[in-house]
Amino acid sequence: SPSGDKQGTLLYLAINAAQHGMIWVGPTDMPEPESGVNRVGSYMGVMGYGSGENEVDPGDLKSSRLYGRRIAKATHSWSALWAN
């Protein structure tokens, strides 16, 4: 299935992060059928769903890039707060 056990893995990682005092940044992108962004409908982290080929789906790749930007923006914001 599209999400399979990936959601369980993401939940485990989020709980583990919380136990170690880490901050978990989730994606905020709603599923967009036309662009393929968050096509699996995950809000805990980015998931991909293979088609049997060795290529990454373009929508999954775009979702990953958007998620990376979100993490970088959050890190930048927090680092400015903690620097003072």
GIUR-V59837 format. One record per residue. N is the residue number from 1. OMEGA is omega in radians with two decimals (none if undefined). D_CENTER is the distance of its C-alpha to the mean C-alpha in Angstrom with 1 decimal. Layout:
BEGIN
<<N & OMEGA & D_CENTER> <N & OMEGA & D_CENTER>>
END
This chain:
BEGIN
<<1 & -3.09 & 18.1> <2 & -3.11 & 14.8> <3 & 3.10 & 12.8> <4 & 3.09 & 15.5> <5 & -3.11 & 15.0> <6 & -3.14 & 11.3> <7 & 3.10 & 10.9> <8 & 3.12 & 13.7> <9 & 3.12 & 12.2> <10 & 3.10 & 9.1> <11 & 3.10 & 11.8> <12 & -3.12 & 14.0> <13 & 3.12 & 11.9> <14 & 3.10 & 11.4> <15 & 3.12 & 15.1> <16 & 3.10 & 16.1> <17 & 3.14 & 14.5> <18 & 3.13 & 16.5> <19 & -3.14 & 19.5> <20 & 3.08 & 19.5> <21 & -3.14 & 19.2> <22 & 3.11 & 15.8> <23 & 3.13 & 13.5> <24 & 3.11 & 10.0> <25 & 3.11 & 7.9> <26 & 3.06 & 5.7> <27 & -3.13 & 4.9> <28 & -3.07 & 8.5> <29 & 3.03 & 9.2> <30 & 3.08 & 11.7> <31 & 3.12 & 12.5> <32 & -3.08 & 14.8> <33 & -3.08 & 17.2> <34 & -3.14 & 19.0> <35 & -3.12 & 16.3> <36 & 3.14 & 14.1> <37 & 3.14 & 10.9> <38 & -3.06 & 8.8> <39 & 3.11 & 11.9> <40 & 3.10 & 11.1> <41 & 3.14 & 10.5> <42 & 3.12 & 7.6> <43 & 3.11 & 7.2> <44 & -3.13 & 6.4> <45 & -3.12 & 3.0> <46 & 3.07 & 3.0> <47 & 3.02 & 6.7> <48 & 3.13 & 9.7> <49 & -3.08 & 13.3> <50 & 3.11 & 16.2> <51 & -3.10 & 19.5> <52 & 3.11 & 21.7> <53 & 3.13 & 21.8> <54 & -3.13 & 20.6> <55 & 3.08 & 18.7> <56 & 3.11 & 15.1> <57 & -3.13 & 14.9> <58 & 3.11 & 15.0> <59 & 3.10 & 12.7> <60 & 3.10 & 9.9> <61 & 3.11 & 10.9> <62 & 3.10 & 10.9> <63 & -3.14 & 7.4> <64 & 3.11 & 6.5> <65 & 3.10 & 9.3> <66 & 3.13 & 8.5> <67 & 3.09 & 5.3> <68 & 3.09 & 7.9> <69 & 3.13 & 10.5> <70 & 3.11 & 9.1> <71 & 3.14 & 9.1> <72 & 3.13 & 12.4> <73 & 3.12 & 13.8> <74 & 3.13 & 13.3> <75 & 3.12 & 14.8> <76 & 3.13 & 17.6> <77 & -3.11 & 18.4> <78 & -3.13 & 18.7> <79 & 3.08 & 20.6> <80 & 3.11 & 23.1> <81 & -3.07 & 23.7> <82 & -3.13 & 24.2> <83 & -3.08 & 26.4> <84 & none & 29.1>>
END
